[in-house]
Amino acid sequence: MTPLGVDCRFIPHTVLCEKRGTMATHVGTHEVDDVDHWLASSKREEVFGPIGITVRTFRDPAGSNRVGVIAEIPDMAAFQAFMQTDAAAAAMKAAACVQTRS
């Protein structure tokens, strides 16, 4: 039980964050064409900054083209909506992200 008297096992993480007034922290990994280009890109700040998201970047220490981010997301709905836009797709393309193939 939380201080709110609610069983946390059945509440989505984003709902708890909103009730507690905290941000969701997410970790993501993906492959990029050029790690140095991706690390140097200002696109993350340009597209995520206006919706209040801060991002820390990481690279695979083994030298592969895998990279990672830790993102602090204050409004998950705004983030999810943004990720469905053409602007998000353009930002990923500009950062040389490798698209997942189905």
C-alpha positions as CSV (number, residue, x, y, z in Angstrom):
1,M,0.0,0.0,0.0
2,T,1.1,3.5,-0.8
3,P,0.7,6.5,1.5
4,L,-2.4,7.1,-0.6
5,G,-3.8,3.8,0.6
6,V,-3.6,2.3,-2.9
7,D,-2.2,-1.1,-3.9
8,C,0.7,-0.2,-6.2
9,R,0.8,-3.6,-8.0
10,F,-2.2,-2.6,-10.1
11,I,-1.5,1.0,-11.0
12,P,0.5,1.9,-14.1
13,H,3.9,3.6,-13.3
14,T,2.8,6.8,-15.0
15,V,-0.3,7.1,-12.9
16,L,1.8,6.8,-9.7
17,C,4.2,9.4,-11.0
18,E,1.4,11.8,-11.6
19,K,-0.1,11.2,-8.2
20,R,3.2,11.6,-6.4
21,G,4.2,14.6,-8.5
22,T,7.4,12.9,-9.7
23,M,8.8,12.2,-13.1
24,A,9.0,8.8,-14.9
25,T,12.6,7.7,-15.6
26,H,13.0,5.5,-18.6
27,V,16.0,3.7,-20.1
28,G,16.2,3.1,-23.8
29,T,18.7,1.5,-26.1
30,H,19.0,1.3,-29.8
31,E,21.5,1.0,-32.6
32,V,22.8,3.9,-34.6
33,D,24.7,4.2,-37.9
34,D,27.4,6.5,-36.4
35,V,27.9,6.6,-32.6
36,D,30.0,9.8,-32.6
37,H,27.4,11.6,-34.8
38,W,24.6,10.4,-32.5
39,L,26.4,11.5,-29.3
40,A,27.2,15.0,-30.8
41,S,23.7,15.5,-32.1
42,S,21.7,18.5,-30.6
43,K,18.4,17.0,-31.8
44,R,17.6,15.4,-28.4
45,E,17.7,18.7,-26.7
46,E,15.8,20.4,-29.6
47,V,12.9,18.0,-29.6
48,F,12.7,16.9,-26.0
49,G,13.6,20.1,-24.2
50,P,10.3,21.9,-25.1
51,I,8.3,19.2,-23.5
52,G,10.5,19.1,-20.4
53,I,12.4,15.9,-21.0
54,T,16.0,15.7,-20.0
55,V,18.2,13.0,-21.5
56,R,21.6,11.5,-20.5
57,T,23.4,9.5,-23.2
58,F,25.6,6.4,-23.1
59,R,27.6,4.3,-25.5
60,D,28.5,0.7,-25.5
61,P,32.0,0.4,-23.9
62,A,32.7,-2.6,-26.1
63,G,32.6,-0.3,-29.2
64,S,29.4,-1.6,-30.9
65,N,26.9,0.8,-32.5
66,R,24.5,0.3,-29.5
67,V,23.7,3.5,-27.5
68,G,21.5,4.2,-24.6
69,V,19.6,7.0,-22.9
70,I,18.1,7.7,-19.5
71,A,15.2,10.1,-19.9
72,E,13.4,12.0,-17.2
73,I,9.8,12.4,-18.6
74,P,7.5,14.7,-16.7
75,D,4.5,14.1,-19.0
76,M,4.3,10.6,-20.4
77,A,1.2,11.4,-22.5
78,A,2.9,14.3,-24.2
79,F,6.0,12.1,-24.8
80,Q,4.0,9.3,-26.3
81,A,2.0,11.7,-28.5
82,F,5.2,13.3,-29.7
83,M,6.8,10.0,-30.6
84,Q,4.0,9.3,-33.0
85,T,4.7,12.5,-35.0
86,D,6.6,13.1,-38.2
87,A,8.9,15.4,-36.2
88,A,9.9,12.5,-34.0
89,A,10.6,10.3,-37.0
90,A,12.7,13.2,-38.6
91,A,14.7,13.6,-35.4
92,M,15.5,9.9,-35.3
93,K,16.5,10.0,-38.9
94,A,18.7,13.0,-38.4
95,A,20.4,11.3,-35.4
96,A,21.1,8.3,-37.7
97,C,19.1,5.9,-35.6
98,V,18.7,2.4,-37.1
99,Q,15.0,1.7,-37.6
100,T,13.7,-1.6,-36.2
101,R,12.7,-3.9,-39.0
102,S,9.6,-6.1,-38.6
